Amino acid sequence: MSSEAVVVLGFRNRGRRANVVNRWRVRLGLRARQPELGPSRLVLCGGPVASVVPEADLMARYAREERGYTGPLVTETQSRSTWENIQNAIPLIEAADHIKIVSNFWHTPKARRYLKQLRPDLVPRLITARGHRPEKRARTPHN
């Protein structure tokens, strides 16, 4: 059976609640999961960059308490840069058959390049996160 790892990269977070960017990224990560690929693990990355609380812990709390996520979840709480996010996530994702990296339009390609430098053998497992690209919506008077 195959599996997937959905890596959500944290964003500088001040305070004790996930900021708007980290909440958005968690929602993208949850939406990116594909049960048809097998068991899915959410990997939340980010250390205490702008606060004493690691970004990964804030995102995990948001995923569990505010989004109701009950599936497998691991946190990587030591990284302070994108390079460290990827480097520290490798042991958490290397067994997955499919790997997705979730962030924003400029950060995700950077993280993918870092993975290629650190572990080129994992690059063939990278897939684009479903729902990660903005979709065009029909305009209605109410949106």
ZAVEXRO-54800 format. One record per atom (N, C-alpha, C): residue in three letters; chain; atom name; x, y, z. Coordinates in nm, 4 decimals, padded with zeros to 6 digits. Each point is the difference from the previous one (the first is absolute). Layout:
<nodes>
+-----+----+----+----------+----------+----------+
:  aa : ch : at :       px :       py :       pz :
+-----+----+----+----------+----------+----------+
: ala :  A : CA :        X :        Y :        Z :
...
+-----+----+----+----------+----------+----------+
</nodes>
This chain:
<nodes>
+-----+----+----+----------+----------+----------+
:  aa : ch : at :       px :       py :       pz :
+-----+----+----+----------+----------+----------+
: met :  A :  N :  00.0849 : -00.1187 :  00.0000 :
: met :  A : CA : -00.0849 :  00.1187 :  00.0000 :
: met :  A :  C :  00.0883 :  00.1234 :  00.0000 :
: ser :  A :  N : -00.0381 :  00.1009 : -00.0767 :
: ser :  A : CA :  00.0788 :  00.1223 : -00.0050 :
: ser :  A :  C : -00.0435 :  00.0958 :  00.1113 :
: ser :  A :  N :  00.0788 :  00.1060 :  00.0178 :
: ser :  A : CA : -00.0305 :  00.0995 :  00.1032 :
: ser :  A :  C :  00.0433 :  00.1374 : -00.0491 :
: glu :  A :  N : -00.0473 :  00.1021 :  00.0709 :
: glu :  A : CA :  00.0405 :  00.1359 : -00.0336 :
: glu :  A :  C :  00.0382 :  00.0766 :  00.1254 :
: ala :  A :  N :  00.0900 :  00.0965 : -00.0192 :
: ala :  A : CA :  00.0369 :  00.0945 :  00.1048 :
: ala :  A :  C : -00.0287 :  00.1396 : -00.0541 :
: val :  A :  N : -00.0760 :  00.0772 :  00.0760 :
: val :  A : CA : -00.0318 :  00.1378 : -00.0381 :
: val :  A :  C :  00.0762 :  00.0909 :  00.0954 :
: val :  A :  N :  00.1020 :  00.0656 : -00.0527 :
: val :  A : CA :  00.0875 :  00.0865 :  00.0788 :
: val :  A :  C : -00.0528 :  00.1427 : -00.0070 :
: val :  A :  N : -00.0325 :  00.0572 :  00.1150 :
: val :  A : CA : -00.0481 :  00.1378 :  00.0074 :
: val :  A :  C :  00.1098 :  00.0829 :  00.0654 :
: leu :  A :  N :  00.0492 :  00.0979 : -00.0748 :
: leu :  A : CA :  00.1076 :  00.0858 :  00.0484 :
: leu :  A :  C : -00.0566 :  00.1182 :  00.0773 :
: gly :  A :  N :  00.0574 :  00.0254 :  00.1160 :
: gly :  A : CA : -00.0474 :  00.1093 :  00.0839 :
: gly :  A :  C :  00.0478 :  00.1360 : -00.0490 :
: phe :  A :  N : -00.0660 :  00.1024 :  00.0524 :
: phe :  A : CA :  00.0316 :  00.1390 : -00.0313 :
: phe :  A :  C :  00.0182 :  00.0737 :  00.1321 :
: arg :  A :  N :  00.0970 :  00.0881 :  00.0040 :
: arg :  A : CA :  00.0327 :  00.0753 :  00.1220 :
: arg :  A :  C : -00.1263 :  00.0349 :  00.0794 :
: asn :  A :  N : -00.0100 : -00.0530 :  00.1207 :
: asn :  A : CA : -00.1213 :  00.0133 :  00.0802 :
: asn :  A :  C :  00.0317 :  00.0635 :  00.1349 :
: arg :  A :  N : -00.0614 :  00.1128 :  00.0254 :
: arg :  A : CA :  00.0109 :  00.0637 :  00.1319 :
: arg :  A :  C : -00.1250 : -00.0383 :  00.0787 :
: gly :  A :  N :  00.0126 : -00.0134 :  00.1251 :
: gly :  A : CA : -00.1173 : -00.0285 :  00.0817 :
: gly :  A :  C : -00.0229 : -00.1480 :  00.0235 :
: arg :  A :  N : -00.1137 : -00.0293 :  00.0584 :
: arg :  A : CA : -00.0311 : -00.1362 :  00.0433 :
: arg :  A :  C : -00.1119 : -00.0653 : -00.0795 :
: arg :  A :  N : -00.0365 :  00.0603 : -00.1130 :
: arg :  A : CA : -00.1010 : -00.0551 : -00.0902 :
: arg :  A :  C :  00.0565 :  00.0039 : -00.1407 :
: ala :  A :  N : -00.0311 : -00.1011 : -00.0789 :
: ala :  A : CA :  00.0483 : -00.0019 : -00.1381 :
: ala :  A :  C : -00.0465 :  00.1269 : -00.0717 :
: asn :  A :  N :  00.0925 :  00.0658 : -00.0682 :
: asn :  A : CA : -00.0364 :  00.1222 : -00.0722 :
: asn :  A :  C : -00.0774 : -00.0349 : -00.1272 :
: val :  A :  N : -00.0452 :  00.1024 : -00.0700 :
: val :  A : CA : -00.0860 : -00.0196 : -00.1169 :
: val :  A :  C :  00.0701 : -00.0818 : -00.1088 :
: val :  A :  N :  00.1299 :  00.0217 : -00.0186 :
: val :  A : CA :  00.0734 : -00.0744 : -00.1030 :
: val :  A :  C :  00.0109 : -00.1469 :  00.0387 :
: asn :  A :  N :  00.0334 : -00.0279 :  00.1237 :
: asn :  A : CA :  00.0117 : -00.1393 :  00.0431 :
: asn :  A :  C : -00.1350 : -00.0707 : -00.0001 :
: arg :  A :  N : -00.1062 :  00.0701 :  00.0350 :
: arg :  A : CA : -00.1334 : -00.0625 : -00.0065 :
: arg :  A :  C : -00.0353 : -00.0334 : -00.1452 :
: trp :  A :  N :  00.0302 :  00.0923 : -00.0922 :
: trp :  A : CA : -00.0262 : -00.0231 : -00.1420 :
: trp :  A :  C :  00.0788 : -00.1206 : -00.0499 :
: arg :  A :  N :  00.1277 : -00.0088 :  00.0383 :
: arg :  A : CA :  00.0834 : -00.1124 : -00.0439 :
: arg :  A :  C : -00.0507 : -00.1327 :  00.0555 :
: val :  A :  N : -00.0446 : -00.0005 :  00.1237 :
: val :  A : CA : -00.0563 : -00.1243 :  00.0567 :
: val :  A :  C : -00.1239 : -00.0412 : -00.0783 :
: arg :  A :  N : -00.0865 :  00.0958 : -00.0303 :
: arg :  A : CA : -00.1192 : -00.0339 : -00.0788 :
: arg :  A :  C :  00.0381 : -00.0561 : -00.1367 :
: leu :  A :  N :  00.1023 :  00.0585 : -00.0631 :
: leu :  A : CA :  00.0485 : -00.0540 : -00.1282 :
: leu :  A :  C :  00.0509 : -00.1417 :  00.0175 :
: gly :  A :  N :  00.0758 : -00.0225 :  00.1058 :
: gly :  A : CA :  00.0534 : -00.1336 :  00.0264 :
: gly :  A :  C : -00.1092 : -00.1031 :  00.0220 :
: leu :  A :  N : -00.1021 :  00.0372 :  00.0741 :
: leu :  A : CA : -00.1118 : -00.0924 :  00.0238 :
: leu :  A :  C : -00.0748 : -00.0279 : -00.1295 :
: arg :  A :  N : -00.0184 :  00.1020 : -00.0807 :
: arg :  A : CA : -00.0694 : -00.0161 : -00.1270 :
: arg :  A :  C :  00.0828 : -00.0817 : -00.1000 :
: ala :  A :  N :  00.1319 :  00.0046 :  00.0145 :
: ala :  A : CA :  00.0893 : -00.0692 : -00.0934 :
: ala :  A :  C :  00.0039 : -00.1516 :  00.0215 :
: arg :  A :  N : -00.0456 : -00.0456 :  00.1137 :
: arg :  A : CA :  00.0047 : -00.1437 :  00.0282 :
: arg :  A :  C : -00.0853 : -00.0771 : -00.1003 :
: gln :  A :  N :  00.0498 : -00.1146 : -00.0421 :
: gln :  A : CA : -00.0708 : -00.0846 : -00.0960 :
: gln :  A :  C : -00.0087 : -00.1417 :  00.0546 :
: pro :  A :  N : -00.1129 : -00.0367 :  00.0612 :
: pro :  A : CA : -00.0143 : -00.1339 :  00.0576 :
: pro :  A :  C :  00.0228 : -00.1126 : -00.1007 :
: glu :  A :  N : -00.0262 :  00.0275 : -00.1281 :
: glu :  A : CA :  00.0204 : -00.1037 : -00.1011 :
: glu :  A :  C :  00.1475 : -00.0357 : -00.0172 :
: leu :  A :  N :  00.0916 :  00.0820 :  00.0528 :
: leu :  A : CA :  00.1426 : -00.0305 : -00.0065 :
: leu :  A :  C :  00.0455 : -00.0853 :  00.1169 :
: gly :  A :  N : -00.0903 : -00.0317 :  00.0904 :
: gly :  A : CA :  00.0344 : -00.0797 :  00.1179 :
: gly :  A :  C :  00.0064 :  00.0870 :  00.1234 :
: pro :  A :  N :  00.0516 : -00.0553 :  00.1082 :
: pro :  A : CA :  00.0079 :  00.0759 :  00.1254 :
: pro :  A :  C :  00.0761 :  00.1306 : -00.0187 :
: ser :  A :  N : -00.0520 :  00.1047 :  00.0616 :
: ser :  A : CA :  00.0569 :  00.1332 : -00.0143 :
: ser :  A :  C :  00.0504 :  00.0496 :  00.1349 :
: arg :  A :  N :  00.1170 :  00.0623 : -00.0007 :
: arg :  A : CA :  00.0575 :  00.0574 :  00.1211 :
: arg :  A :  C :  00.0208 :  00.1489 : -00.0238 :
: leu :  A :  N : -00.0508 :  00.0806 :  00.0904 :
: leu :  A : CA :  00.0206 :  00.1439 : -00.0045 :
: leu :  A :  C :  00.1283 :  00.0301 :  00.0775 :
: val :  A :  N :  00.0948 :  00.0662 : -00.0650 :
: val :  A : CA :  00.1286 :  00.0333 :  00.0612 :
: val :  A :  C :  00.0082 :  00.1522 :  00.0083 :
: leu :  A :  N : -00.0064 :  00.0520 :  00.1210 :
: leu :  A : CA : -00.0008 :  00.1450 :  00.0214 :
: leu :  A :  C :  00.1386 :  00.0436 :  00.0448 :
: cys :  A :  N :  00.0567 :  00.0982 : -00.0703 :
: cys :  A : CA :  00.1382 :  00.0413 :  00.0230 :
: cys :  A :  C :  00.0095 :  00.1442 :  00.0457 :
: gly :  A :  N :  00.0841 :  00.0235 :  00.0990 :
: gly :  A : CA :  00.0300 :  00.1363 :  00.0417 :
: gly :  A :  C :  00.0336 :  00.0080 :  00.1473 :
: gly :  A :  N :  00.1127 :  00.0586 :  00.0277 :
: gly :  A : CA :  00.0424 :  00.0186 :  00.1378 :
: gly :  A :  C : -00.0475 :  00.1319 :  00.0573 :
: pro :  A :  N :  00.0545 :  00.0361 :  00.1145 :
: pro :  A : CA : -00.0381 :  00.1257 :  00.0658 :
: pro :  A :  C :  00.0781 :  00.1179 : -00.0584 :
: val :  A :  N : -00.0371 :  00.0416 : -00.1200 :
: val :  A : CA :  00.0741 :  00.1044 : -00.0712 :
: val :  A :  C : -00.0312 :  00.1394 :  00.0550 :
: ala :  A :  N : -00.1264 :  00.0337 :  00.0162 :
: ala :  A : CA : -00.0375 :  00.1338 :  00.0454 :
: ala :  A :  C : -00.0732 : -00.0033 :  00.1342 :
: ser :  A :  N :  00.0042 : -00.1137 :  00.0665 :
: ser :  A : CA : -00.0708 : -00.0189 :  00.1268 :
: ser :  A :  C :  00.0699 : -00.1123 :  00.0758 :
: val :  A :  N : -00.0412 : -00.0227 :  00.1218 :
: val :  A : CA :  00.0561 : -00.1129 :  00.0753 :
: val :  A :  C : -00.0714 : -00.1309 : -00.0350 :
: val :  A :  N : -00.1125 :  00.0094 : -00.0684 :
: val :  A : CA : -00.0772 : -00.1182 : -00.0380 :
: val :  A :  C :  00.0325 : -00.0364 : -00.1450 :
: pro :  A :  N :  00.0404 : -00.1239 : -00.0266 :
: pro :  A : CA :  00.0288 : -00.0400 : -00.1386 :
: pro :  A :  C : -00.1216 :  00.0152 : -00.0903 :
: glu :  A :  N :  00.0249 :  00.0472 : -00.1214 :
: glu :  A : CA : -00.1069 :  00.0160 : -00.0985 :
: glu :  A :  C : -00.0725 : -00.1326 : -00.0235 :
: ala :  A :  N :  00.0754 : -00.1091 : -00.0032 :
: ala :  A : CA : -00.0603 : -00.1312 : -00.0252 :
: ala :  A :  C : -00.1022 : -00.0352 :  00.1078 :
: asp :  A :  N :  00.0293 :  00.0332 :  00.1244 :
: asp :  A : CA : -00.0946 : -00.0279 :  00.1087 :
: asp :  A :  C : -00.1266 :  00.0839 : -00.0139 :
: leu :  A :  N :  00.0157 :  00.1261 : -00.0392 :
: leu :  A : CA : -00.1171 :  00.0865 : -00.0198 :
: leu :  A :  C : -00.0866 : -00.0523 : -00.1143 :
: met :  A :  N :  00.0653 : -00.0437 : -00.1085 :
: met :  A : CA : -00.0753 : -00.0540 : -00.1130 :
: met :  A :  C : -00.0679 : -00.1312 :  00.0374 :
: ala :  A :  N :  00.0667 : -00.0827 :  00.0795 :
: ala :  A : CA : -00.0597 : -00.1272 :  00.0425 :
: ala :  A :  C : -00.1246 :  00.0260 :  00.0849 :
: arg :  A :  N :  00.0099 :  00.0959 :  00.0909 :
: arg :  A : CA : -00.1157 :  00.0346 :  00.0835 :
: arg :  A :  C : -00.1156 :  00.0495 : -00.0875 :
: tyr :  A :  N :  00.0315 :  00.0822 : -00.0986 :
: tyr :  A : CA : -00.1036 :  00.0498 : -00.0908 :
: tyr :  A :  C : -00.0636 : -00.1160 : -00.0776 :
: ala :  A :  N :  00.0814 : -00.0885 : -00.0530 :
: ala :  A : CA : -00.0521 : -00.1136 : -00.0774 :
: ala :  A :  C : -00.0914 : -00.0871 :  00.0853 :
: arg :  A :  N :  00.0411 : -00.0286 :  00.1210 :
: arg :  A : CA : -00.0772 : -00.0887 :  00.0876 :
: arg :  A :  C : -00.1233 :  00.0692 :  00.0596 :
: glu :  A :  N :  00.0233 :  00.1137 :  00.0645 :
: glu :  A : CA : -00.1067 :  00.0643 :  00.0775 :
: glu :  A :  C : -00.0966 :  00.0829 : -00.0833 :
: glu :  A :  N :  00.0494 :  00.0666 : -00.1027 :
: glu :  A : CA : -00.0882 :  00.0881 : -00.0762 :
: glu :  A :  C : -00.0466 : -00.0598 : -00.1321 :
: arg :  A :  N :  00.0763 : -00.0933 : -00.0555 :
: arg :  A : CA : -00.0390 : -00.0628 : -00.1269 :
: arg :  A :  C : -00.0489 : -00.1427 :  00.0198 :
: gly :  A :  N :  00.0129 : -00.0543 :  00.1205 :
: gly :  A : CA : -00.0526 : -00.1330 :  00.0294 :
: gly :  A :  C :  00.0788 : -00.1147 : -00.0610 :
: tyr :  A :  N :  00.1243 :  00.0225 : -00.0367 :
: tyr :  A : CA :  00.0812 : -00.1062 : -00.0602 :
: tyr :  A :  C :  00.0374 : -00.1030 :  00.1061 :
: thr :  A :  N : -00.0280 : -00.1269 : -00.0278 :
: thr :  A : CA :  00.0290 : -00.1071 :  00.0948 :
: thr :  A :  C :  00.0989 : -00.1031 : -00.0540 :
: gly :  A :  N :  00.0506 :  00.0230 : -00.1204 :
: gly :  A : CA :  00.0907 : -00.0957 : -00.0619 :
: gly :  A :  C :  00.1433 :  00.0121 :  00.0498 :
: pro :  A :  N :  00.0882 : -00.0796 : -00.0603 :
: pro :  A : CA :  00.1416 :  00.0024 :  00.0388 :
: pro :  A :  C :  00.0624 :  00.1377 : -00.0227 :
: leu :  A :  N :  00.0753 :  00.0446 :  00.0977 :
: leu :  A : CA :  00.0609 :  00.1318 : -00.0036 :
: leu :  A :  C :  00.1309 : -00.0060 :  00.0774 :
: val :  A :  N :  00.1045 :  00.0542 : -00.0578 :
: val :  A : CA :  00.1277 :  00.0120 :  00.0707 :
: val :  A :  C :  00.0473 :  00.1443 : -00.0139 :
: thr :  A :  N :  00.0755 :  00.0447 :  00.0990 :
: thr :  A : CA :  00.0526 :  00.1358 : -00.0036 :
: thr :  A :  C :  00.1524 : -00.0036 : -00.0014 :
: glu :  A :  N :  00.0557 :  00.0936 : -00.0730 :
: glu :  A : CA :  00.1441 :  00.0220 : -00.0030 :
: glu :  A :  C :  00.0172 :  00.1390 :  00.0581 :
: thr :  A :  N :  00.0531 :  00.0102 :  00.1204 :
: thr :  A : CA : -00.0050 :  00.1244 :  00.0768 :
: thr :  A :  C :  00.1350 :  00.0696 :  00.0189 :
: gln :  A :  N :  00.1015 : -00.0432 : -00.0709 :
: gln :  A : CA :  00.1336 :  00.0571 :  00.0214 :
: gln :  A :  C :  00.0444 :  00.0961 : -00.1101 :
: ser :  A :  N : -00.0585 : -00.0076 : -00.1179 :
: ser :  A : CA :  00.0504 :  00.0769 : -00.1137 :
: ser :  A :  C : -00.0270 :  00.1493 :  00.0137 :
: arg :  A :  N :  00.0943 :  00.0768 : -00.0555 :
: arg :  A : CA : -00.0113 :  00.1447 :  00.0035 :
: arg :  A :  C :  00.0125 :  00.0611 : -00.1392 :
: ser :  A :  N :  00.0044 : -00.0862 : -00.1016 :
: ser :  A : CA :  00.0116 :  00.0462 : -00.1383 :
: ser :  A :  C : -00.0642 : -00.1054 : -00.0907 :
: thr :  A :  N : -00.0195 :  00.0358 : -00.1257 :
: thr :  A : CA : -00.0573 : -00.0957 : -00.0945 :
: thr :  A :  C :  00.0949 : -00.1188 : -00.0186 :
: trp :  A :  N :  00.1285 :  00.0272 : -00.0091 :
: trp :  A : CA :  00.0983 : -00.1074 : -00.0137 :
: trp :  A :  C : -00.0146 : -00.0997 :  00.1156 :
: glu :  A :  N : -00.0063 :  00.0525 :  00.1221 :
: glu :  A : CA : -00.0145 : -00.0872 :  00.1171 :
: glu :  A :  C : -00.1352 : -00.0700 :  00.0010 :
: asn :  A :  N : -00.1060 :  00.0683 : -00.0467 :
: asn :  A : CA : -00.1317 : -00.0658 : -00.0109 :
: asn :  A :  C :  00.0143 : -00.1299 : -00.0777 :
: ile :  A :  N :  00.0604 :  00.0101 : -00.1176 :
: ile :  A : CA :  00.0116 : -00.1159 : -00.0880 :
: ile :  A :  C :  00.0973 : -00.1025 :  00.0578 :
: gln :  A :  N :  00.1139 :  00.0458 :  00.0441 :
: gln :  A : CA :  00.0999 : -00.0907 :  00.0567 :
: gln :  A :  C : -00.0571 : -00.0794 :  00.1176 :
: asn :  A :  N : -00.0711 :  00.0675 :  00.0890 :
: asn :  A : CA : -00.0542 : -00.0666 :  00.1185 :
: asn :  A :  C : -00.1241 : -00.0835 : -00.0302 :
: ala :  A :  N : -00.0683 :  00.0307 : -00.1109 :
: ala :  A : CA : -00.1190 : -00.0774 : -00.0370 :
: ala :  A :  C :  00.0361 : -00.1319 : -00.0688 :
: ile :  A :  N :  00.1184 : -00.0084 : -00.0573 :
: ile :  A : CA :  00.0361 : -00.1193 : -00.0779 :
: ile :  A :  C : -00.0218 : -00.1302 :  00.0772 :
: pro :  A :  N :  00.0445 : -00.0124 :  00.1242 :
: pro :  A : CA : -00.0244 : -00.1261 :  00.0701 :
: pro :  A :  C : -00.1497 : -00.0304 :  00.0204 :
: leu :  A :  N : -00.0828 :  00.1032 : -00.0039 :
: leu :  A : CA : -00.1435 : -00.0160 :  00.0212 :
: leu :  A :  C : -00.0749 : -00.0341 : -00.1291 :
: ile :  A :  N :  00.0653 :  00.0204 : -00.1150 :
: ile :  A : CA : -00.0689 : -00.0184 : -00.1284 :
: ile :  A :  C :  00.0652 : -00.1034 : -00.0904 :
: glu :  A :  N :  00.1212 : -00.0433 :  00.0310 :
: glu :  A : CA :  00.0744 : -00.0834 : -00.0943 :
: glu :  A :  C : -00.0634 : -00.1360 : -00.0274 :
: ala :  A :  N : -00.0869 : -00.0476 :  00.0858 :
: ala :  A : CA : -00.0659 : -00.1283 : -00.0245 :
: ala :  A :  C : -00.1266 :  00.0144 : -00.0850 :
: ala :  A :  N : -00.0451 :  00.1230 : -00.0220 :
: ala :  A : CA : -00.1245 :  00.0216 : -00.0750 :
: ala :  A :  C :  00.0216 : -00.0222 : -00.1495 :
: asp :  A :  N : -00.1012 : -00.0548 : -00.0655 :
: asp :  A : CA :  00.0045 : -00.0213 : -00.1443 :
: asp :  A :  C : -00.0281 :  00.1282 : -00.0776 :
: his :  A :  N : -00.0776 :  00.0888 :  00.0605 :
: his :  A : CA : -00.0359 :  00.1276 : -00.0620 :
: his :  A :  C :  00.0282 :  00.1103 :  00.1012 :
: ile :  A :  N :  00.0648 :  00.1074 : -00.0449 :
: ile :  A : CA :  00.0353 :  00.1111 :  00.0875 :
: ile :  A :  C : -00.0546 :  00.1286 : -00.0607 :
: lys :  A :  N : -00.0676 :  00.0772 :  00.0837 :
: lys :  A : CA : -00.0521 :  00.1305 : -00.0408 :
: lys :  A :  C :  00.0573 :  00.1041 :  00.0938 :
: ile :  A :  N :  00.0364 :  00.1147 : -00.0549 :
: ile :  A : CA :  00.0468 :  00.1117 :  00.0809 :
: ile :  A :  C : -00.0991 :  00.1135 : -00.0183 :
: val :  A :  N : -00.0503 :  00.0504 :  00.1119 :
: val :  A : CA : -00.1027 :  00.1038 : -00.0020 :
: val :  A :  C :  00.0550 :  00.1278 :  00.0615 :
: ser :  A :  N : -00.0102 :  00.1079 : -00.0763 :
: ser :  A : CA :  00.0350 :  00.1326 :  00.0463 :
: ser :  A :  C : -00.0648 :  00.0994 : -00.0955 :
: asn :  A :  N :  00.0752 :  00.1013 : -00.0444 :
: asn :  A : CA : -00.0566 :  00.0920 : -00.0987 :
: asn :  A :  C :  00.0732 : -00.0142 : -00.1330 :
: phe :  A :  N : -00.0375 :  00.0797 : -00.0981 :
: phe :  A : CA :  00.0474 : -00.0195 : -00.1370 :
: phe :  A :  C :  00.1501 :  00.0175 : -00.0182 :
: trp :  A :  N :  00.0671 :  00.0750 :  00.0848 :
: trp :  A : CA :  00.1451 :  00.0149 : -00.0137 :
: trp :  A :  C :  00.0759 : -00.0873 :  00.0981 :
: his :  A :  N : -00.0595 : -00.0326 :  00.1116 :
: his :  A : CA :  00.0671 : -00.0768 :  00.1046 :
: his :  A :  C :  00.0046 : -00.1495 : -00.0333 :
: thr :  A :  N : -00.1071 : -00.0524 : -00.0578 :
: thr :  A : CA : -00.0041 : -00.1426 : -00.0327 :
: thr :  A :  C :  00.1106 : -00.0385 : -00.0990 :
: pro :  A :  N :  00.0184 :  00.0729 : -00.1115 :
: pro :  A : CA :  00.1092 : -00.0376 : -00.0911 :
: pro :  A :  C :  00.1386 :  00.0050 :  00.0666 :
: lys :  A :  N :  00.0191 :  00.0969 :  00.0875 :
: lys :  A : CA :  00.1264 :  00.0105 :  00.0731 :
: lys :  A :  C :  00.0210 : -00.1251 :  00.0857 :
: ala :  A :  N : -00.1026 : -00.0423 :  00.0707 :
: ala :  A : CA :  00.0088 : -00.1196 :  00.0838 :
: ala :  A :  C :  00.0246 : -00.1247 : -00.0850 :
: arg :  A :  N : -00.0636 : -00.0073 : -00.1151 :
: arg :  A : CA :  00.0214 : -00.1137 : -00.0905 :
: arg :  A :  C :  00.1451 : -00.0035 : -00.0494 :
: arg :  A :  N :  00.0573 :  00.1172 : -00.0294 :
: arg :  A : CA :  00.1412 :  00.0059 : -00.0408 :
: arg :  A :  C :  00.0915 : -00.0468 :  00.1123 :
: tyr :  A :  N : -00.0326 :  00.0383 :  00.1226 :
: tyr :  A : CA :  00.0807 : -00.0435 :  00.1137 :
: tyr :  A :  C : -00.0073 : -00.1518 :  00.0170 :
: leu :  A :  N : -00.1190 : -00.0560 : -00.0179 :
: leu :  A : CA : -00.0124 : -00.1456 :  00.0098 :
: leu :  A :  C :  00.0849 : -00.0671 : -00.1080 :
: lys :  A :  N : -00.0010 :  00.0582 : -00.1187 :
: lys :  A : CA :  00.0801 : -00.0552 : -00.1102 :
: lys :  A :  C :  00.1488 :  00.0012 :  00.0352 :
: gln :  A :  N :  00.0451 :  00.1062 :  00.0662 :
: gln :  A : CA :  00.1413 :  00.0094 :  00.0395 :
: gln :  A :  C :  00.0335 : -00.0992 :  00.1118 :
: leu :  A :  N : -00.0910 : -00.0110 :  00.0959 :
: leu :  A : CA :  00.0259 : -00.0843 :  00.1164 :
: leu :  A :  C : -00.0221 : -00.1487 : -00.0270 :
: arg :  A :  N : -00.1076 : -00.0308 : -00.0721 :
: arg :  A : CA : -00.0359 : -00.1402 : -00.0246 :
: arg :  A :  C : -00.0584 : -00.0149 : -00.1400 :
: pro :  A :  N :  00.0832 :  00.0023 : -00.1016 :
: pro :  A : CA : -00.0506 : -00.0114 : -00.1367 :
: pro :  A :  C : -00.0807 : -00.1276 : -00.0241 :
: asp :  A :  N :  00.0249 : -00.1037 :  00.0780 :
: asp :  A : CA : -00.0744 : -00.1252 : -00.0156 :
: asp :  A :  C : -00.1474 :  00.0148 :  00.0362 :
: leu :  A :  N : -00.0360 :  00.1031 :  00.0769 :
: leu :  A : CA : -00.1400 :  00.0209 :  00.0389 :
: leu :  A :  C : -00.0777 :  00.0834 : -00.1019 :
: val :  A :  N :  00.0693 :  00.0693 : -00.0883 :
: val :  A : CA : -00.0656 :  00.0896 : -00.0956 :
: val :  A :  C : -00.1042 : -00.0715 : -00.0873 :
: pro :  A :  N :  00.0252 : -00.1223 : -00.0491 :
: pro :  A : CA : -00.1035 : -00.0658 : -00.0809 :
: pro :  A :  C : -00.1313 : -00.0250 :  00.0755 :
: arg :  A :  N :  00.0048 :  00.0066 :  00.1305 :
: arg :  A : CA : -00.1217 : -00.0213 :  00.0807 :
: arg :  A :  C : -00.0799 :  00.1281 :  00.0214 :
: leu :  A :  N :  00.0574 :  00.1148 : -00.0359 :
: leu :  A : CA : -00.0691 :  00.1279 :  00.0170 :
: leu :  A :  C : -00.1172 :  00.0105 : -00.0964 :
: ile :  A :  N : -00.1138 :  00.0382 :  00.0532 :
: ile :  A : CA : -00.1163 :  00.0273 : -00.0842 :
: ile :  A :  C : -00.0590 :  00.1344 :  00.0439 :
: thr :  A :  N : -00.0696 :  00.0651 : -00.0912 :
: thr :  A : CA : -00.0625 :  00.1280 :  00.0309 :
: thr :  A :  C : -00.1194 : -00.0242 :  00.0914 :
: ala :  A :  N : -00.0085 :  00.0796 :  00.1023 :
: ala :  A : CA : -00.1107 : -00.0123 :  00.0951 :
: ala :  A :  C : -00.1308 :  00.0403 : -00.0662 :
: arg :  A :  N : -00.0970 : -00.0879 :  00.0056 :
: arg :  A : CA : -00.1330 :  00.0290 : -00.0541 :
: arg :  A :  C : -00.0578 :  00.1199 :  00.0734 :
: gly :  A :  N : -00.0594 :  00.0909 : -00.0752 :
: gly :  A : CA : -00.0598 :  00.1174 :  00.0628 :
: gly :  A :  C :  00.1019 :  00.1059 :  00.0360 :
: his :  A :  N :  00.1270 : -00.0217 : -00.0344 :
: his :  A : CA :  00.1049 :  00.0945 :  00.0373 :
: his :  A :  C :  00.0019 :  00.1213 : -00.0911 :
: arg :  A :  N : -00.0405 : -00.0164 : -00.1239 :
: arg :  A : CA : -00.0009 :  00.1122 : -00.0923 :
: arg :  A :  C : -00.1332 :  00.0736 :  00.0109 :
: pro :  A :  N :  00.0037 :  00.1321 : -00.0045 :
: pro :  A : CA : -00.1264 :  00.0747 :  00.0065 :
: pro :  A :  C : -00.0894 : -00.0362 : -00.1180 :
: glu :  A :  N : -00.1258 : -00.0161 :  00.0277 :
: glu :  A : CA : -00.0953 : -00.0324 : -00.1052 :
: glu :  A :  C : -00.0792 :  00.1240 : -00.0362 :
: lys :  A :  N : -00.0335 :  00.0122 : -00.1267 :
: lys :  A : CA : -00.0851 :  00.1114 : -00.0418 :
: lys :  A :  C : -00.1436 : -00.0343 :  00.0356 :
: arg :  A :  N : -00.0677 :  00.0946 :  00.0577 :
: arg :  A : CA : -00.1392 : -00.0200 :  00.0363 :
: arg :  A :  C : -00.0868 :  00.0951 : -00.0816 :
: ala :  A :  N : -00.1173 : -00.0449 : -00.0280 :
: ala :  A : CA : -00.0961 :  00.0889 : -00.0658 :
: ala :  A :  C : -00.0408 :  00.1081 :  00.0994 :
: arg :  A :  N : -00.0007 :  00.1232 : -00.0450 :
: arg :  A : CA : -00.0417 :  00.1088 :  00.0889 :
: arg :  A :  C : -00.1508 :  00.0034 :  00.0105 :
: thr :  A :  N : -00.0455 :  00.0113 :  00.1206 :
: thr :  A : CA : -00.1429 :  00.0190 :  00.0253 :
: thr :  A :  C : -00.0130 :  00.1231 :  00.0861 :
: pro :  A :  N : -00.1173 :  00.0546 :  00.0131 :
: pro :  A : CA : -00.0166 :  00.1195 :  00.0828 :
: pro :  A :  C :  00.0353 : -00.0236 :  00.1462 :
: his :  A :  N :  00.0101 : -00.1287 :  00.0436 :
: his :  A : CA :  00.0209 : -00.0294 :  00.1409 :
: his :  A :  C :  00.1407 : -00.0453 :  00.0336 :
: asn :  A :  N :  00.0949 :  00.0020 : -00.0978 :
: asn :  A : CA :  00.1352 : -00.0431 :  00.0380 :
: asn :  A :  C :  00.1059 :  00.0943 : -00.0470 :
+-----+----+----+----------+----------+----------+
</nodes>
